[in-house]
């Protein structure tokens, strides 16, 4: 057998040639390479997109819900707060009686401005001057003083959030402060504040505080009585407005003196 004949013979008997001739390769499915990491990458991307989509939907839902709540409370008194619920679980009960700002003695709003936020009618929810002063005072290492939270911030916290600190709660507080400043306005903020602020254990609002301590409603408050209620606002569970002593009495004296300054200086013009 010559070389060319041997090659032809070997080619005819090669396994691949036989399979082509018999048609096996025509019907055999094509084998694909394992896709490995490249196959998982698109699936991972789709999961990330879905997660981002859910986060965006939740954020938009939260924004819409918060705006609706603030819009509703522009006209309707908040029925209950988380702080009130906490008092219920603690067994203290809740004493509150809503009174429109127009019916309260003006001394109550002036006392609140004197005690809590002298620039209430001047800022837009955040008193950066007070925050900076509080920061500088704390940096000196002196004894603790009250922070720079405005009446607007306190109202946002009291109505929509919980007591306590933390950056997350502070962030929510800032969001609700912006909303009430733009949807409610100053007069409504003061009205809600004076009706939901804690004025004693289980006692909420200036009207309930007046009835608890002085046995008449907030429409008959004297400047001194209003100052004594305002003096307990920073620590309502530890201070009493009736027959105050020590720091509370001195603080009430200072607030009483400043009520005239607020009135004469027009610092309460936005709530008149």
N, C-alpha and C positions, 0 to 999 in steps of 0.2 A: 504494500500500500504506500503510495507516494505521500509527500508532506502535505500537498494541497488536499488530497483525498482524506488524509487523517484529520485535517482541520475541519473539513466539511462534515465528516462523520461526528467529530466531537461537538460541533455546533448544533447538529441535528439532535444529539442526545443530551444537550445541556438542559437542566431542569427548567430553567426559565423559558427556553424555547418550547419545550413540551407544554408548559402551562399556557403560553400564548396560543399555540396551535390548537389546544383543546378548548380554548375559550374561557378558562378559569379566571384569568385576570379581568376579563370583561365583566364578570358578575361579582367579583370580590369587592366588598366595600373598601373605600379608601381609609387608611389609618391616619389619624391626625395626631399631631404632637400634643402632649399635655400642655395646657396653657399656663399652668402654674400661677405665679404672682400676678402676671398680666391679666389673667381672667378675674382675679379677685379685686383688682383696682377699681373697675367701674362700679362693682357692687358696693364697695366701701364709699365711693363718692356719692352714690345714690342714697345711702344711709345717712351720710352727713347732710345732704341736701334736705332730706326729710326731717332730720332733727332741727336744722336751722329753720325750716318752715314752721314746725310746731312752736319753736321758741318765739318766732315773729308773731304767730297767731295768738299765743298766750299774752305776749306783751301788748298787742293791739287790743285784745279783749280786756286786759286790766286797765288800759288807758280809757277805753270807752266806759267801763263800769265805774271807775273813779270819777269821771266827768259827770256821769248820770247821778251819782250819789251827791256830789257837790251841788249840782243843779237842783236836785230835789230839796236838799236842806237849805237852799236859798229861800224857800217858801214854807217848808215844814220843819217844825222843831225836831231835832234828833231824838228819837224815842228812848234810846239807851246807848251807853258806851261800854267799851271793854273794862274800863275802870269800875264802872257801876256793877258790871257782872262779877268782877273780882270781889267787890264788897258783899254781893249776895252770897257767893260761895264761902266767904269768910264768916258769914252769919251776922253781918252788920245791918242788912236791910238797906233800903234806898229812900231818902227823903228829898223830894224835889218838887218844885211847882213853878212852871214856866211863867215869866212875866215879861212882856214886851219892854224894850228899852224906853219907849215913850212914856211908860207908866212908872219907871224907876226914878227915884230921886237922882238928879244929875250928879250929886256928890259921889254916887257909887262908881260911875264911869271915871270921874276925875280921880277918885282914890286909886282905882286900878291903874290908871295911867301914871299916877305919882309913884306907885309902888313897883310896878312891873315893867313899864315901857314909856318913858317920858317922851320919846320921839315917835309915838304910835301914829300920829297924823302926818308925819314927815317922811317915813320910809315906805317902801313897797313890799314889806313882808320880812325883810332882813335888815337889821341895824348893824352894819359892818363897823361903824364907829364903836358901838358898845362891845362887839365881839373882839375888836382889836384891843380895847382898854382892858377887858377881862383877861385876854391872853397875856398882855404885858404885866398886869397885876399878878397873875399866877406865876409868871416867870421869875418874879422877884422872890418867890418862896414864902410870901406872907400867908397868913391864915386864909382859909377858903372863903370866897365870896360867891354871890349868885352869878350865874353865867349870863351870856348875852342873848338868850332867847327872847323873842318879841312876843307880844300878845297874840299876834297872828300865828306864830309857830306853836305856841302853847295851845291855841284853839285847834289847830290842825291835829296835833298829837292827842288832845283830849277827846275829840269827836271821832276820829277815824282810826287811831292807832292805840298802842299800849304804852304804859309807863316804862321807864328804863332807858338805857342808852344803847350804844351799838351803832356802827356806821350804816347798817342796812336800814334800821328804823329811822335814823337821821336822814337818810336819802329819801325815804318815803315821806317823811315830815316836810322836807323841802318841796317835794312835788305837790303835796296837798296845800302847802302854804301858797305856792304860786297860783293854784286853782282858786282858792277862796279869795285871794286878793283881787283876782280878775273877774270872778263870777259873783261873789257876794258884795264886795266893797267894805269899807271900814265900819260903817254903822252896823251892818249885819254881823260882821266879825265880833264887834264888841258885844252885841246883843247875845249871840250864841255863847261867847266866852263867859259872860256874867250869869248864864243859865246852866252851864255844864261844869264850870270850875268847881273843884272840891273845896268846900268851906268848913269841913269838919268830918269826923268819921261817919260815913254813910250819908252825908249831907252834901247836896250839890246845888250850886247856884246861890246868888246873893239873896234871892227872895227866901229860899228855905233857910239860909243862914240867919237872915234877919228874924224870922219867926222862931228859930231855935234859940238865939241868943238874947233877942230883945222883945220878943212876943208881939211883934207887929210886922207887917210886910215891908218890902223894900221901897214902897212909894213914900214911906214916912221916915226914911233914914236921915239922921242928922249927919253932918260932916264927920263928927267924932265916931259915930257908929259905923259909917262907911269905911273909915280909916281902920277901925279895929277888925272889920271883916277882911279888908285888903291885907292886913298884917299877917293873917294866918295862911294866905294863899300859897306861899312857898313850901310850908310844912303843915298842911291841914290836919294831919293825923297826930301831930305833936303839940299844936298850939290851939288855944281857945280864945275866941273873940270877946267873951264875957269876962270881966274883971281880969284883964291880962296883967302879967307881972314880968319883971325882968326885961329881957330883950324885946319881947313882944310889945310890952307897954311903951318902951322907948321908941320902937319902930312905929307904932301907931301914932305917937306924938309927932314924929317927923313927917309921916304921911299927912296928918291933919294940917300941919303947917304948909305943906306943899300943895294941898287942894286949892288954896287961894291963888297960888302961883299959876297952876294949870288953868284956872278959870280966867284970871286977869291977863295971862299971856296968850290966850286963845289956843292952848295946846290940845284942847278938846273940841276944836271947831269941826272936825270931821265926823263927830258923833252927835252933834247938836240937832 
